[in-house]
Structures are given as structure tokens and as C-alpha cells.
Amino acid sequence: MFVMAEAEVLMAKAAAVEARIAELQGIINAAHGALVQVAAEVLEDQAGDPFGMHTPAGFLAWRAGVSPARAGELVRLARRRHELPACVAALAAGELTIDQASEIARHVPAAYDEAATAKAREMTVRQLRAVLPSYGYEDPGQPKPKPAEAERSVSSGTDAKGWWLRARLSEDEGAVVDAAIRAMRDDLFRQQRALVGPGEAMASVSAADGLVCAAEAALRAGEAAHPGSDRYQVNLHLEQDPGGDTSLSTHLGQRLPQWLHQLLLCDCSLRATTYRHGAPVDVGRKTRVISRRVRRIVEHRDRGCRVPGCDATLGLEIHHIVHWEDLGPTDTANLITLCRRHHRMHHQGLLAITGDADLPAAAIGAVRIADRWNRTMDPVGRGETLPTSVELAQRARDARLEPVAYRSPRGEPLVRRDFTLDEPPRPDPDDDDGPGPRPAWDRPTDHTCPPAAGTERHPTRAGPHAAA
């Protein structure tokens, strides 16, 4: 009897948690739907960013405090809102998450809007990513697309585990990279084997070793062809705090762990920079030309473009705050890092920059960046305690949102061969069906959840229980 009562309590707690998640997620979904409408206004009228300081996605990433990827998804949905009215309406009503809607916006033609939206209500994001990109769409209203060229991209970064690399190339270019890594790995293997005596175990040589060796070979070749140039060197910053402790970090990167710090300092070349009151001195105040040494110091201090909301860390340019022609010195207090776009905007009179670049942001006289009408560009956002359920619902109503409680996907196994979308009707030139469904911000919202999609007795994505 006691076990039954305990089980009932646990079940009641689980039901309360699920209800709370559904309520909160419905509000979050509807808020994302409203942000799509805001993104549409930014696209149409440059609302909020009338001076073109940022791209629409960059502006949203800055002002909404979201990642560039999330901002791009909001803008993509806003661009396709007229093509995908059912998807956008379901997002605004709280029935789809932003991740589910984004997968539809990324892959689904307009003719499959309603069918894909119905399926998305029942599928997880992972399942949508598995089937939507490769589904055999036939859009009768659109010409056959031309074969797309192979995607080419390379990205890298650091996380808690270390440095990571992600690349996408065409098959022939990928074969070149594979051959280079394989050749370097074979060379390392032969070197290791030559050093090992009879009966001794040889250290393993991996593809990662081959990749690093190929990069080092490229840098050595460049240094040999251009002696004296530090373009072909890996620059690190060794800094000492007032307490005497030192730290080593990559250029525009992160602090290195202590063991790697000590390893790298065993054999390297050092160029000292003296700091006085937190500002570097003796780095070249008399010349207009910005040396590579000064550039590295300024870039390390700014960690990218200094314009608020801009995340650019590549293609950076160093700008004289007080211009050289106006007797501005070439020292770090008068130098600031800008991306090419914002550097041009400043010299076009669309961006004002004043202050001492070496001072902390909150200090008097620190750098101030303003638009052409002298509005200071400051980061925004403040932390708040999560409101109660009643307060959240009231806030949603105050924001003219009327979300339904979110209904989570079924979570059943995905059977790809059973996944189908209802084929769109063939267009009839004499038939005009009129406009599609309006988003939730422009129509009354039905608070009742729609019936589950894909439950008819025909093959669906839901797995073996969905088909006869």
C-alpha cells in the first residue's frame, strides 16, 4: 500500500513538471514567433537599425542576446514567412519550437508547408534533421533547381576539451587534404621507426599528428621563402598580473593550461612589451605605420571588432581614433580594432569613435562608439528572476501573445522509409485559393491543441505502429 502511494506521488510530481514544461515552452515558442515578426520589420524597414550598422541577423544577435546561428534562423523564417504561413503560424501559436520551425525553413519548399508543419508537431528536431534534407520534394510551382556546387567551409575554435576543427570540401579537394595528412603521417612513422631500437615499442602516429605536421611544414616553407616575416609564426601572449603570476594565451584566443604554458616556454622566442598603469609603452609612437608587434598587442586587447554587437575576428583593421593627419599618435591608446565594414562606415561619417582605447569600458574617458546622430551604442540586457507561472502568462498576454501549451513530440523510433509528406496539389491556373493562414500575431488564436497529425493508417514517420 505504501509503495502504491509513493508511486502516485511520483507520478503526480512528474505530471506537474511536464505541465510546467509545456506551459513555459508554449510561451517561449510564441515569443520566438513574435521575434520572427520583429525580424520581418527589420528586413522591410530597417526598423531598430536604420543606419545599417549591422546585418539583420547581426542586429538581432546583438539586441536579443542570442547566438548568430539563432539570429540567422529567425531571419530565415522572416524571409520565408509568406512561403511558409502554416509553419510561422504554428510557431507563433506555441505549437512548434524555433528549432523545429527552422528545419522546415531550411529545407522544405513552399508547396509542402502544411504537410511538413503537421509532421513536425509529432517529430523531434533530430528526426527532422534526419529526413527533411534528403526528402524527394517535387514542387510543381517551381522549376527544377540546378545542381548545387559542393559546400566549402572551414571553421575552428576551442571548447572545454581543447581546439577543434570542422571542414567541408568537394571530393577532389578533400582528397588533396587526405593525401597531405597521410603523407605527413607516413613520414612521421618512418622517423619514429628509425629511432626505435630492436625489440622496443614504437609510439603510435595518428592522423592528428599528420595534420599538425602538415601545418608546421607549410609554416616552415613560408618562413623560408619570406625570412624575417612573422606571418608564419604562431604568436602567443605571456602576461603577468600584479601578484606575479603569469598566464599564456593564444592570439585572439583563450588562456592555455599550466602544463602547456610551461611546455611551450621551454623553447620559443620572446619579445617583451612593458606596461605602465595598464597601458603598453615603447611600441612605436613616432611612426604612422602600425608594426606587426603593435597590431598583435591591440588585437589581443580588443579580441575582435570593438563595435558593440559585432563578432568579427577575421579581416580586422587597426584604426587611429585621432587620425594621423590630426596629430594622432600611433600608440595603443589611440588605436582600436575594427572590421572592414565598420572601419569604412566610420570614415564615411556613419560611426563616431572617441576616447582612450586602453581604459576599461566603465572608466571616464574610455572609448565611446556612437551612430551619426550621436546615440551611444551600448550592449543591452539585464538579468531577471524567473517569474511565476501566473506572471509569465500575464506577461505573455501583455505582449499580445496567446500561446497554447506545447505538446512534445511522440519520441517514437524513426523509420525513414515510412516517412512521407502529402504531395502538394498541382496548380490550376483558373483556381485561386486565396491567401494562406495568417500568423498568430495577425489572427485569433485557438487555445485548443489540434488533433495529432500522422495518425491515419498509412505509412508515416512514426514507425511500425503508424502503418497498417
BAGU-389115 format. One record per residue (C-alpha): residue in one letter; residue number from 0; chain; x, y, z. Coordinates in pm, 1 decimal, padded with zeros to 6 digits, m for minus. Each point is the difference from the previous one (the first is absolute). Layout:
# residues N
  residuo  num  cadena        xx        yy        zz
        A  NUM       A         X         Y         Z
...
This chain:
# residues 468
  residuo  num  cadena        xx        yy        zz
        M    0       A   00000.0   00000.0   00000.0
        F    1       A   00284.8   00230.6   00088.3
        V    2       A   00172.5  m00073.1  m00330.1
        M    3       A  m00317.5   00083.7  m00193.6
        A    4       A  m00037.6   00332.9   00180.9
        E    5       A   00364.3   00087.9  m00062.0
        A    6       A  m00037.4  m00082.7  m00369.3
        E    7       A  m00308.3   00222.1  m00023.9
        V    8       A   00191.2   00290.6   00156.0
        L    9       A   00285.8  m00043.8  m00246.8
        M   10       A  m00243.6  m00018.7  m00291.3
        A   11       A  m00172.4   00318.2   00119.0
        K   12       A   00334.0   00179.9   00025.1
        A   13       A   00098.3  m00117.4  m00348.5
        A   14       A  m00333.4   00119.7  m00141.6
        A   15       A   00045.4   00340.7   00164.6
        V   16       A   00352.6   00031.5  m00144.9
        E   17       A  m00122.8  m00096.1  m00347.1
        A   18       A  m00286.1   00250.9   00020.8
        R   19       A   00240.2   00274.6   00107.8
        I   20       A   00238.1  m00081.8  m00287.4
        A   21       A  m00287.5   00003.1  m00248.3
        E   22       A  m00123.9   00337.4   00128.4
        L   23       A   00344.3   00163.5  m00000.6
        Q   24       A   00094.9  m00142.0  m00338.9
        G   25       A  m00326.2   00121.6  m00150.3
        I   26       A   00080.5   00352.9   00116.7
        I   27       A   00359.2  m00027.3  m00125.5
        N   28       A  m00120.7  m00121.7  m00339.7
        A   29       A  m00249.8   00283.8  m00030.6
        A   30       A   00268.7   00249.8   00098.8
        H   31       A   00224.1  m00136.5  m00275.2
        G   32       A  m00292.5   00037.4  m00239.2
        A   33       A  m00028.1   00364.6   00100.6
        L   34       A   00375.1   00041.2  m00053.7
        V   35       A  m00048.6  m00131.1  m00354.7
        Q   36       A  m00247.3   00283.5  m00053.9
        V   37       A   00255.6   00245.3   00141.6
        A   38       A   00260.3  m00143.7  m00237.8
        A   39       A  m00246.0   00053.3  m00285.6
        E   40       A  m00035.6   00365.9   00099.3
        V   41       A   00379.5   00035.7   00010.7
        L   42       A   00022.3  m00152.5  m00348.3
        E   43       A  m00271.6   00221.3  m00145.9
        D   44       A   00068.3   00335.8   00161.8
        Q   45       A   00341.0  m00037.5   00168.6
        A   46       A  m00197.3   00060.4   00318.6
        G   47       A   00218.9   00030.1   00309.1
        D   48       A   00317.7   00024.3  m00207.5
        P   49       A  m00077.7   00277.8  m00248.9
        F   50       A   00364.2   00084.6  m00063.3
        G   51       A   00105.6  m00344.5  m00118.0
        M   52       A   00260.7  m00056.7   00272.2
        H   53       A  m00064.8  m00373.8  m00012.0
        T   54       A  m00154.5  m00262.3  m00221.1
        P   55       A  m00354.9  m00095.1   00107.9
        A   56       A   00131.2  m00318.3   00161.8
        G   57       A   00287.0   00187.4   00164.5
        F   58       A  m00238.7   00261.7   00137.4
        L   59       A  m00228.4  m00266.5   00149.7
        A   60       A   00295.3  m00191.5   00144.8
        W   61       A   00115.4   00315.6   00175.8
        R   62       A  m00329.6   00140.1   00123.7
        A   63       A  m00166.9  m00329.8   00088.0
        G   64       A   00314.5  m00147.2   00151.8
        V   65       A  m00027.4  m00318.1  m00206.2
        S   66       A   00265.2  m00187.6  m00193.9
        P   67       A   00069.7   00094.7  m00364.6
        A   68       A  m00137.8  m00340.6  m00100.7
        R   69       A  m00329.4   00059.8   00182.2
        A   70       A  m00027.8   00350.2  m00145.1
        G   71       A   00055.5  m00143.1  m00347.9
        E   72       A  m00283.9  m00247.7   00056.0
        L   73       A  m00236.1   00280.4   00101.9
        V   74       A   00091.3   00201.2  m00308.4
        R   75       A  m00038.7  m00303.2  m00228.1
        L   76       A  m00350.9  m00059.3   00134.2
        A   77       A  m00080.5   00367.4  m00045.7
        R   78       A   00116.9  m00008.8  m00362.4
        R   79       A  m00216.0  m00306.3  m00072.5
        R   80       A  m00304.0   00100.0   00207.9
        H   81       A  m00215.2   00044.7  m00312.4
        E   82       A   00114.5  m00335.1  m00141.6
        L   83       A  m00049.1  m00190.6   00328.0
        P   84       A  m00308.3   00153.2   00165.3
        A   85       A  m00103.7  m00322.1   00175.7
        C   86       A   00344.4  m00048.7   00154.5
        V   87       A   00028.0   00360.5   00117.1
        A   88       A  m00355.8  m00006.4   00136.9
        A   89       A   00069.7  m00321.6   00194.6
        L   90       A   00312.3   00156.5   00149.6
        A   91       A  m00189.5   00313.4   00102.3
        A   92       A  m00278.2  m00211.8   00152.8
        G   93       A   00253.2  m00188.9   00214.5
        E   94       A  m00050.3  m00331.4  m00181.2
        L   95       A   00350.0  m00022.8  m00152.8
        T   96       A   00337.0   00085.5   00149.1
        I   97       A   00242.5   00231.1  m00177.5
        D   98       A   00224.2  m00300.2  m00072.9
        Q   99       A  m00283.4  m00195.0  m00163.3
        A  100       A  m00110.6   00302.9  m00203.7
        S  101       A   00359.1   00073.5  m00103.4
        E  102       A   00044.3  m00347.2  m00147.4
        I  103       A  m00311.8   00056.7  m00212.3
        A  104       A   00121.8   00342.5  m00111.3
        R  105       A   00340.9  m00141.0  m00087.3
        H  106       A  m00113.7  m00296.1  m00213.1
        V  107       A  m00370.3  m00005.0  m00091.3
        P  108       A  m00142.0   00155.5  m00321.2
        A  109       A  m00301.8   00225.0   00034.2
        A  110       A  m00238.6  m00258.8  m00148.0
        Y  111       A   00071.3  m00240.3   00289.9
        D  112       A  m00054.3   00259.7   00274.3
        E  113       A  m00317.3  m00143.8   00155.1
        A  114       A   00105.9  m00365.5  m00031.0
        A  115       A   00342.8   00060.9   00154.2
        T  116       A  m00149.7   00213.0   00278.8
        A  117       A  m00243.0  m00278.2   00090.8
        K  118       A   00280.9  m00256.3   00012.5
        A  119       A   00228.8   00231.6   00196.9
        R  120       A  m00251.8   00015.0   00286.4
        E  121       A   00058.9  m00372.6   00056.0
        M  122       A   00374.1  m00024.9  m00068.6
        T  123       A   00311.5   00090.3   00193.9
        V  124       A   00251.9   00245.1  m00141.2
        R  125       A   00248.4  m00281.4  m00050.0
        Q  126       A  m00253.7  m00194.7  m00207.1
        L  127       A  m00080.1   00304.8  m00211.5
        R  128       A   00369.3   00050.9  m00068.9
        A  129       A   00027.1  m00361.6  m00105.5
        V  130       A  m00280.8  m00001.9  m00259.5
        L  131       A  m00074.2   00351.7  m00125.1
        P  132       A   00330.2   00078.1  m00178.5
        S  133       A  m00009.8  m00310.8  m00219.5
        Y  134       A  m00374.3  m00034.1  m00056.5
        G  135       A  m00100.0  m00024.9  m00367.0
        Y  136       A  m00194.8   00323.8  m00033.4
        E  137       A  m00193.2   00070.0  m00317.2
        D  138       A  m00108.0   00361.0  m00011.0
        P  139       A  m00229.1   00044.3  m00301.9
        G  140       A   00007.4   00374.5   00033.4
        Q  141       A   00375.4   00031.4  m00025.8
        P  142       A   00247.1  m00087.4  m00277.7
        K  143       A   00244.1  m00280.5   00061.6
        P  144       A   00294.4   00140.4   00195.6
        K  145       A   00342.7  m00005.0  m00154.4
        P  146       A   00249.3  m00237.1   00158.6
        A  147       A   00157.9   00181.2   00290.9
        E  148       A   00375.7   00031.2   00024.0
        A  149       A   00164.5  m00183.3   00285.5
        E  150       A   00004.0   00191.7   00325.2
        R  151       A   00341.9   00131.1   00100.5
        S  152       A   00055.5   00110.5   00356.6
        V  153       A   00258.4  m00023.3   00275.4
        S  154       A  m00058.0   00100.7   00360.3
        S  155       A   00199.2  m00044.5   00318.3
        G  156       A  m00019.9   00099.1   00362.5
        T  157       A   00060.2  m00110.6   00354.9
        D  158       A  m00217.9  m00160.6   00264.9
        A  159       A   00047.3  m00177.8   00330.9
        K  160       A   00181.0  m00288.4  m00170.9
        G  161       A   00244.3   00212.2  m00201.8
        W  162       A   00022.2   00121.1  m00359.4
        W  163       A  m00239.3  m00136.6  m00264.0
        L  164       A  m00014.4   00011.1  m00379.4
        R  165       A  m00295.0  m00052.4  m00233.8
        A  166       A   00031.6   00004.8  m00379.3
        R  167       A  m00216.9  m00065.0  m00305.5
        L  168       A   00155.1  m00025.4  m00348.1
        S  169       A  m00074.0  m00152.2  m00336.8
        E  170       A   00114.2  m00357.2  m00052.4
        D  171       A   00309.7   00094.6  m00200.9
        E  172       A   00113.3   00268.4   00246.0
        G  173       A  m00063.4  m00232.7   00290.9
        A  174       A   00217.1  m00260.2  m00170.7
        V  175       A   00284.9   00256.3  m00013.4
        V  176       A  m00029.2   00063.5   00375.3
        D  177       A  m00016.4  m00373.2   00071.9
        A  178       A   00311.1  m00058.8  m00211.7
        A  179       A   00192.4   00274.7   00184.0
        I  180       A  m00095.7  m00136.7   00342.5
        R  181       A   00080.3  m00355.7  m00108.0
        A  182       A   00340.7   00101.3  m00143.9
        M  183       A   00097.5   00187.6   00317.3
        R  184       A  m00116.9  m00288.0   00218.2
        D  185       A   00206.7  m00247.9  m00205.5
        D  186       A   00307.0   00224.6   00029.2
        L  187       A  m00044.7   00018.0   00378.7
        F  188       A  m00044.4  m00377.8   00015.0
        R  189       A   00327.5  m00056.1  m00187.1
        Q  190       A   00179.7   00246.4   00227.9
        Q  191       A  m00133.4  m00173.8   00308.9
        R  192       A   00097.4  m00342.5  m00132.5
        A  193       A   00355.5   00118.3  m00073.6
        L  194       A   00040.8   00115.9   00361.1
        V  195       A  m00129.6  m00317.6   00162.4
        G  196       A   00244.7  m00273.8   00083.6
        P  197       A  m00057.6  m00373.6  m00048.5
        G  198       A  m00270.3  m00132.9   00229.5
        E  199       A  m00113.6   00346.4   00115.1
        A  200       A  m00361.3   00109.6  m00027.6
        M  201       A  m00062.9   00285.9  m00243.6
        A  202       A  m00231.4   00289.5   00086.6
        S  203       A  m00317.7   00011.1  m00206.0
        V  204       A  m00038.0   00261.1  m00275.0
        S  205       A  m00354.9   00124.1  m00067.7
        A  206       A  m00169.7   00202.4  m00270.2
        A  207       A  m00004.7   00290.4   00247.6
        D  208       A   00380.0  m00014.9   00010.9
        G  209       A   00003.4   00009.5  m00379.9
        L  210       A  m00227.6   00306.6  m00006.2
        V  211       A   00219.0   00193.8   00245.0
        C  212       A   00311.9  m00103.7  m00191.6
        A  213       A  m00151.2   00123.6  m00328.5
        A  214       A  m00081.0   00337.8   00158.7
        E  215       A   00351.6   00030.6   00143.5
        A  216       A   00149.9  m00085.1  m00339.3
        A  217       A  m00205.8   00273.0  m00166.1
        L  218       A   00115.3   00257.1   00257.1
        R  219       A   00365.2  m00102.6  m00036.7
        A  220       A  m00023.6   00029.7  m00379.2
        G  221       A  m00150.4   00346.7   00030.7
        E  222       A   00263.5   00111.1   00249.1
        A  223       A   00276.2  m00125.4  m00232.0
        A  224       A  m00146.9   00188.0  m00295.6
        H  225       A  m00053.4   00320.2   00203.7
        P  226       A   00272.4   00015.8   00267.3
        G  227       A  m00065.5   00246.1   00280.4
        S  228       A  m00377.9   00002.2  m00048.6
        D  229       A  m00202.2  m00108.4   00303.6
        R  230       A  m00303.7  m00085.9  m00211.9
        Y  231       A   00125.0  m00356.8   00017.2
        Q  232       A   00034.8  m00011.0   00377.5
        V  233       A  m00248.8  m00099.7   00267.0
        N  234       A  m00029.5   00298.3   00234.5
        L  235       A  m00078.9  m00048.4   00367.8
        H  236       A  m00041.8   00260.7   00274.2
        L  237       A   00179.0  m00043.8   00334.1
        E  238       A  m00144.7   00237.0   00260.2
        Q  239       A   00079.2   00062.8   00366.0
        D  240       A  m00255.7   00121.5   00252.1
        P  241       A   00086.0   00235.2   00291.6
        G  242       A   00043.1  m00302.9   00226.4
        G  243       A   00277.0  m00139.5  m00217.1
        D  244       A  m00192.9  m00292.6  m00148.1
        T  245       A   00033.1  m00050.9  m00374.4
        S  246       A  m00245.7  m00123.7  m00260.4
        L  247       A   00047.4  m00103.7  m00362.7
        S  248       A  m00274.0   00036.1  m00262.1
        T  249       A  m00033.9  m00030.6  m00375.0
        H  250       A  m00040.3   00308.5  m00213.8
        L  251       A  m00369.3   00100.6   00009.6
        G  252       A  m00056.5  m00331.0   00175.7
        Q  253       A  m00019.0  m00158.1   00341.2
        R  254       A   00229.3  m00049.3   00295.2
        L  255       A   00205.7  m00318.2  m00023.2
        P  256       A   00019.5  m00255.2   00282.7
        Q  257       A   00302.1   00017.2   00230.0
        W  258       A   00168.1  m00316.1  m00131.5
        L  259       A  m00017.4   00127.0  m00359.9
        H  260       A   00111.9   00343.9   00116.2
        Q  261       A   00319.0  m00150.4   00146.2
        L  262       A   00058.3  m00230.9  m00298.2
        L  263       A  m00014.9   00279.1  m00260.6
        L  264       A   00224.4   00236.8   00196.5
        C  265       A   00280.1  m00259.9   00004.0
        D  266       A   00097.6   00082.3  m00360.0
        C  267       A  m00131.6   00321.7  m00154.3
        S  268       A   00099.9   00356.3  m00087.2
        L  269       A  m00124.4   00285.4   00219.5
        R  270       A  m00059.3   00368.2  m00071.4
        A  271       A  m00073.0   00196.9   00315.4
        T  272       A  m00254.3   00282.6   00023.8
        T  273       A   00013.0   00229.2   00301.8
        Y  274       A  m00328.3   00113.7   00160.5
        R  275       A  m00042.9   00309.8   00213.7
        H  276       A  m00332.2   00052.0   00181.8
        G  277       A  m00153.3  m00274.3  m00212.7
        A  278       A   00098.9   00154.3  m00334.1
        P  279       A   00279.5  m00133.9  m00222.3
        V  280       A   00293.6   00235.9  m00062.1
        D  281       A   00297.0   00000.5  m00235.7
        V  282       A  m00195.5  m00145.9  m00290.6
        G  283       A   00060.2   00272.6  m00258.5
        R  284       A  m00157.6   00341.4   00057.0
        K  285       A   00184.3   00194.0  m00267.8
        T  286       A  m00103.4  m00180.3  m00316.3
        R  287       A  m00326.1  m00018.7  m00189.9
        V  288       A   00063.0  m00357.4  m00112.0
        I  289       A  m00141.6  m00252.2   00244.9
        S  290       A   00257.4  m00274.2   00054.7
        R  291       A  m00099.6  m00362.5   00031.5
        R  292       A   00102.2   00012.3   00364.5
        V  293       A  m00235.0   00288.7   00076.7
        R  294       A  m00276.8  m00162.4  m00203.7
        R  295       A   00024.8  m00317.9   00205.7
        I  296       A  m00017.1   00197.8   00325.8
        V  297       A  m00308.6   00195.0  m00111.1
        E  298       A  m00176.6  m00305.9  m00141.5
        H  299       A   00072.0  m00196.3   00317.7
        R  300       A  m00145.1   00279.4   00210.8
        D  301       A  m00316.2   00048.7  m00208.5
        R  302       A  m00062.0  m00367.2  m00092.5
        G  303       A  m00177.8   00100.9  m00320.8
        C  304       A  m00195.3   00294.1  m00138.3
        R  305       A  m00081.3   00246.5   00280.8
        V  306       A  m00337.3   00109.3  m00138.9
        P  307       A  m00268.0  m00133.9   00238.7
        G  308       A  m00183.4  m00293.7  m00149.6
        C  309       A   00269.4  m00084.0  m00256.6
        D  310       A   00165.5  m00339.2   00046.5
        A  311       A   00252.6   00029.5  m00285.1
        T  312       A   00343.2  m00144.4   00079.3
        L  313       A   00128.0  m00043.9  m00357.3
        G  314       A   00105.2   00265.1  m00249.7
        L  315       A   00057.3   00252.6   00278.7
        E  316       A   00147.1   00346.8  m00056.6
        I  317       A   00169.0   00234.7   00248.6
        H  318       A  m00143.9   00353.0   00012.4
        H  319       A   00148.5   00323.7   00137.5
        I  320       A  m00268.1   00151.2   00227.5
        V  321       A   00157.1   00343.8  m00044.6
        H  322       A   00114.7  m00011.8  m00360.8
        W  323       A   00367.8   00027.4  m00085.2
        E  324       A  m00063.3   00314.4  m00203.9
        D  325       A  m00149.4   00154.8   00316.2
        L  326       A   00320.4  m00077.5   00196.3
        G  327       A  m00135.9  m00322.5   00144.0
        P  328       A   00281.1  m00223.4   00136.1
        T  329       A   00057.7  m00360.8  m00097.1
        D  330       A  m00023.1  m00144.8   00349.4
        T  331       A  m00245.2  m00249.3   00139.7
        A  332       A  m00216.8   00260.2   00175.1
        N  333       A  m00077.4   00154.0  m00339.8
        L  334       A  m00039.7  m00327.8  m00190.3
        I  335       A  m00313.5  m00213.2  m00016.8
        T  336       A  m00091.7  m00318.7  m00183.2
        L  337       A  m00283.1   00017.9  m00254.2
        C  338       A  m00131.7  m00232.6  m00265.7
        R  339       A   00022.2   00125.9  m00357.0
        R  340       A  m00371.6   00088.0  m00016.8
        H  341       A  m00003.8   00213.9   00313.8
        H  342       A   00335.3   00157.7  m00085.6
        R  343       A  m00145.8   00122.7  m00329.9
        M  344       A  m00317.5   00119.1   00173.5
        H  345       A   00206.3   00210.9   00239.0
        H  346       A   00186.1   00175.2  m00282.0
        Q  347       A  m00332.1   00051.6  m00179.9
        G  348       A  m00126.6   00193.8   00302.0
        L  349       A  m00248.6  m00267.6   00113.5
        L  350       A   00185.3  m00103.3   00316.1
        A  351       A   00165.1   00223.8   00261.5
        I  352       A   00289.9  m00132.7   00209.2
        T  353       A   00161.2   00193.6   00285.4
        G  354       A   00189.2  m00071.3   00322.4
        D  355       A   00300.6  m00189.7   00133.0
        A  356       A   00005.1  m00359.8  m00125.8
        D  357       A   00220.0  m00118.5   00289.0
        L  358       A  m00249.8   00098.2   00271.5
        P  359       A  m00258.5  m00247.6   00133.2
        A  360       A  m00346.3   00034.9  m00150.3
        A  361       A  m00152.7   00152.9   00314.9
        A  362       A   00279.0   00253.3   00058.6
        I  363       A  m00036.8   00372.2  m00067.3
        G  364       A   00152.9   00079.5  m00337.9
        A  365       A  m00024.9  m00356.7  m00129.3
        V  366       A  m00088.5  m00073.1  m00361.5
        R  367       A  m00346.2   00115.5  m00103.1
        I  368       A  m00156.8  m00118.7  m00325.8
        A  369       A  m00307.0   00181.6  m00130.9
        D  370       A  m00209.0   00016.9  m00314.7
        R  371       A  m00004.8   00306.8  m00222.2
        W  372       A  m00266.2   00159.3   00222.3
        N  373       A   00216.0  m00045.3   00308.1
        R  374       A  m00196.4  m00286.8   00154.9
        T  375       A   00239.8  m00206.4   00211.9
        M  376       A   00009.4  m00365.5  m00102.9
        D  377       A   00002.6  m00195.3   00323.8
        P  378       A  m00067.1  m00367.9   00062.4
        V  379       A  m00347.6  m00057.0   00143.5
        G  380       A  m00175.6  m00260.0   00212.0
        R  381       A  m00050.3  m00064.7   00370.2
        G  382       A  m00046.4  m00306.5   00213.0
        E  383       A  m00335.6  m00073.0   00160.6
        T  384       A  m00139.3  m00259.0   00235.7
        L  385       A  m00222.0  m00247.2  m00181.4
        P  386       A  m00360.4   00108.4   00060.8
        T  387       A  m00264.8  m00234.4   00132.2
        S  388       A  m00236.6  m00178.3  m00234.1
        V  389       A  m00275.0   00259.1   00053.0
        E  390       A   00240.9   00288.6  m00062.2
        L  391       A   00130.3  m00165.2  m00317.1
        A  392       A  m00349.3  m00048.2  m00135.3
        Q  393       A  m00083.0   00362.6   00075.8
        R  394       A   00318.3   00119.7  m00168.2
        A  395       A  m00084.6  m00206.7  m00304.9
        R  396       A  m00345.0   00163.0  m00015.1
        D  397       A   00154.1   00345.0   00047.9
        A  398       A   00225.5  m00075.9  m00299.5
        R  399       A  m00309.0  m00101.7  m00200.8
        L  400       A   00106.7  m00364.2  m00004.2
        E  401       A  m00257.4  m00274.1   00041.1
        P  402       A   00198.8  m00323.4  m00005.5
        V  403       A  m00140.2  m00345.2   00056.6
        A  404       A   00182.5  m00244.5   00223.4
        Y  405       A   00271.9  m00166.1  m00204.4
        R  406       A  m00059.2  m00365.5  m00085.4
        S  407       A   00330.2  m00186.8  m00017.0
        P  408       A   00085.0  m00241.6  m00284.5
        R  409       A  m00096.8  m00364.7   00034.9
        G  410       A   00360.9  m00114.4   00034.9
        E  411       A  m00063.1  m00319.5  m00197.8
        P  412       A   00276.9  m00155.4  m00211.1
        L  413       A   00040.4   00151.1  m00344.5
        V  414       A  m00046.5  m00231.0  m00297.4
        R  415       A   00131.4   00198.4  m00294.9
        R  416       A  m00156.8  m00216.8  m00268.4
        D  417       A  m00343.5   00065.0   00151.5
        F  418       A   00038.2   00378.6   00012.3
        T  419       A  m00227.3   00168.5  m00254.1
        L  420       A  m00143.5   00346.7  m00051.8
        D  421       A  m00332.2   00060.2  m00169.0
        E  422       A   00071.3   00101.2  m00357.2
        P  423       A  m00098.4   00360.3  m00076.8
        P  424       A  m00288.8   00047.6  m00241.8
        R  425       A   00084.9   00078.8  m00358.2
        P  426       A  m00054.9   00369.0  m00071.3
        D  427       A  m00316.7   00087.3  m00194.0
        P  428       A   00038.6   00329.8  m00190.3
        D  429       A  m00377.5   00059.7   00024.1
        D  430       A  m00019.3  m00066.4   00374.0
        D  431       A   00097.6   00254.0   00263.0
        D  432       A  m00007.9  m00136.9   00351.1
        G  433       A   00067.2   00339.1   00154.4
        P  434       A   00251.2   00077.8   00271.3
        G  435       A   00130.4  m00266.4   00237.6
        P  436       A  m00039.4  m00001.4   00378.1
        R  437       A   00110.7   00310.7   00183.1
        P  438       A   00260.3  m00003.9   00276.9
        A  439       A  m00124.7   00011.3   00359.0
        W  440       A   00082.9   00369.2   00040.7
        D  441       A  m00248.8   00077.6  m00276.5
        R  442       A  m00284.3  m00240.8   00077.4
        P  443       A  m00206.3  m00127.5   00295.8
        T  444       A   00172.6  m00290.7   00169.4
        D  445       A  m00174.5  m00329.6   00067.4
        H  446       A   00104.7  m00116.7   00346.1
        T  447       A  m00085.1  m00361.2  m00070.3
        C  448       A   00273.5  m00228.5  m00125.2
        P  449       A  m00057.9  m00140.8  m00350.4
        P  450       A  m00046.2  m00374.7  m00037.2
        A  451       A   00317.3  m00200.1  m00032.8
        A  452       A   00130.6  m00002.3  m00354.0
        G  453       A   00108.9  m00311.8  m00178.2
        T  454       A  m00230.2  m00241.3   00190.4
        E  455       A  m00187.2  m00124.1  m00307.2
        R  456       A   00062.3  m00358.1  m00108.7
        H  457       A   00258.9   00069.1  m00262.5
        P  458       A   00381.7   00004.4   00012.4
        T  459       A   00130.7   00295.6   00203.2
        R  460       A   00315.1   00086.5   00180.7
        A  461       A  m00128.7  m00136.5   00328.1
        G  462       A   00128.3  m00355.3  m00043.0
        P  463       A  m00157.7  m00342.3  m00006.9
        H  464       A  m00311.2   00095.4   00196.9
        A  465       A  m00098.3   00266.5  m00250.6
        A  466       A  m00046.6  m00225.0  m00300.1
        A  467       A  m00250.2  m00275.7  m00055.5
